[in-house]
Amino acid sequence: MTFLATEFFQDLIEEGIGAEEFDAAVKLVNRSNRFFPVMADILEAARTARADRRQKQIQAAQERQRLQLMEPGPTEEEIQQGLKHIWEIKAMLSGKMEMP
């Protein structure tokens, strides 16, 4: 048993699977298997869970980005006011206009 425990532990370390991921993977495998899960089943379940989690994170980021793109931008008037302000600053920096 010690040998198996050491081998399993090394597999988990190599995959970077922590205690929480291991517990979750074992629960997933136990739902579909009637026997004690083998390490290959556990590693596959952990990899699948990681991939699913990454996919959900990507989808959430894409949704946030989509919502940001849908936000209205500045109006034409705001753009013109901003450009006017930029030209005033440029004129002040070039010495053509006095600062108030």
Secondary structure, DSSP 8 states (H G I E B T S, - for coil): -HHHHHHHHHHHHHHT--HHHHHHHHHHHHHH-SS---HHHHHHHHHHHHHHHHHHHHHHHHHHHHHHHHS----HHHHHHHHHHHHHHHHHHTTSS---
